[in-house]
Every structure is written in C-alpha cells, then in structure tokens.
Amino acid sequence: MGTMVQTTLPDYKGCPDLLNLSNPEAIREIHRRYLDAGADIITTNTLSSQRISMAADGMQDKIRELNLAGVRIAREVADEYTAMDATKPRFVVASIGPTARMASREGRYTYLALREAYQEQMEALMEGGTDAFLIETIFDMENAKAACEAARTAMDRLGTKTEIMLSMTVADSTGKTYSGHSMDDLVCLADECDALSVGFNCSFGAEQMVPLIHELSTKTSRLVSAHPNAGLPDAAGKYSQTPDIFAQHLSPLIAQRQLNIIGGCCGTTDEHIRQLARIIEMNQTIRH
C-alpha cells in the first residue's frame, strides 16, 4: 500500500492510513488496480490505525473512523468485483501492524497498552465487515500475542468469529526477528490462537524468503503465506526488483504447492501481483 500511495500520490508525505478519510478515492483506485491484476485478497489501508501509532499525527481519537473507512472502502470494491464474477470471490483482510513498541523488552504496561489499542482497532474493523485479521510485520512475538488476545476479546464482545492470520518479518537468513524470536515461536503462537495461516512478509526479497518458506511448510499444517519485498531498497529507498524477476523467484514454491497465500510487500505493485497470478494460472493449467 505504501508503494502504491507513493506512485499514485507522489507529493503526499503523510501517513497512508489518513487517506482513508482525506482521499478515499485514491485508496479505492489502488484496491481496484490489485483486483484487476488478479488478486483474490486485498488488505485494508489500516497498518498503523491504532492509537499508539496515530498519536504521532494527533489522530489517536479518530481510530474508529479511520478503521471503519478503511475496511468499508476495501469491502465495497471487493464486493463489486465478486458481483462481476461470482466464481472468483474477493476477500478483505484487515492489516494490523506492529507499532514501534516492543512488549518483550518494555514489559507488562506496554503489553496491556498494545492489547487495548488493538482491540479498539479490531472492533471497528469487524463492524466494517473484514473477513480476517492479518497481524503482520511481526518483529516481536509479545506484540503479536497482545494482538491475538485483543482479537479474541473483540470477537467475544461482538459475538462474531473472524479468522486470524499471522505474518512475521525476519532480520536475516536465520529466520529470527529483530527481537530474537524464531519461526518455532511463530508456529507456537499460531497454534495457540488457532490461526488460519502463518507466514512471512517484508524482510527481504523473494529469493531469500524461499528457503524460509520451505522450512516453515515442514513445521505447520496451517495455511502458509509469503509476501516478500521487491528485493532490498537502494540508497534512495527504491526497490528495483522487476515483476518478472520477483515472480520467477517465487514460482518454484507455487509449482511445489508449498504456499497457500502469496503476495507482495514493500516495493511491489499491481504488476508484481499480475505476474504471480499468471504463474499460478499456468500451474493450474498444467495440473489439469
């Protein structure tokens, strides 16, 4: 979403989440571009839409509005595309980011603050009609635990079941997070919260993520997801990996059926997703 906001609105310098209120049509158009490229799932523009992160912009009292707007924009567009082709339903997954806090090092107070902030965000997302929560870019497992606990509390409070998806970001090829948590820790949390899927996002490029996905697929029976970056950024912060190269690196995982959910993170565009969709379609044709 951040990459697409930069290309769609090159002069915009603020938090992308705020566009849900100030420029909803731009977010709607980004969702349409991904769906036109063949996406089955779109994520809401709500990565930072909880009060801990939004305090930096003085928007901590607008959490409900930000999340309701973000999920409703995505829901409307997804339902529009499903109505055009009922054989290809489109799903909306709520993007839940990690914040800049680290509960494993900052202690119980931070854990409770995170849990409260996530619950407020998740209740609005559920009311708006999300199909699942994507607790993503996990760099601290305690933060993710707080989010999972908040999700369960929100479900109990609203009396609605919503799937949980977990996606971790790692610091290097060992598969550990910046806080030192491992792939095994992620799998344990997924089992604890009965997550629909478990996987990796962000981190580095597709090629470097492949061995981690190979390993993860042997450790869990849950759906496995991968959303790598378009390579690593250069000195100017640009991601240079082309859609063709990006998809080629991931194609063995698709051919070997070691992935259930695949997409892109930093630096990826609708063209990256279009290339992935073509490879998936080719593999389905070969199997048939």
Secondary structure as GFF3:
##gff-version 3
##sequence-region A 1 288
A	DSSP	alpha_helix	2	8	.	.	.	ID=ss1
A	DSSP	three_ten_helix	16	18	.	.	.	ID=ss2
A	DSSP	alpha_helix	19	22	.	.	.	ID=ss3
A	DSSP	alpha_helix	24	36	.	.	.	ID=ss4
A	DSSP	beta_strand	41	43	.	.	.	ID=ss5
A	DSSP	alpha_helix	51	54	.	.	.	ID=ss6
A	DSSP	three_ten_helix	55	57	.	.	.	ID=ss7
A	DSSP	alpha_helix	63	84	.	.	.	ID=ss8
A	DSSP	beta_strand	91	96	.	.	.	ID=ss9
A	DSSP	alpha_helix	103	106	.	.	.	ID=ss10
A	DSSP	alpha_helix	108	128	.	.	.	ID=ss11
A	DSSP	beta_strand	132	138	.	.	.	ID=ss12
A	DSSP	alpha_helix	141	158	.	.	.	ID=ss13
A	DSSP	beta_strand	163	168	.	.	.	ID=ss14
A	DSSP	alpha_helix	183	192	.	.	.	ID=ss15
A	DSSP	beta_strand	197	205	.	.	.	ID=ss16
A	DSSP	alpha_helix	206	219	.	.	.	ID=ss17
A	DSSP	beta_strand	223	229	.	.	.	ID=ss18
A	DSSP	alpha_helix	243	255	.	.	.	ID=ss19
A	DSSP	beta_strand	261	262	.	.	.	ID=ss20
A	DSSP	alpha_helix	270	287	.	.	.	ID=ss21
###
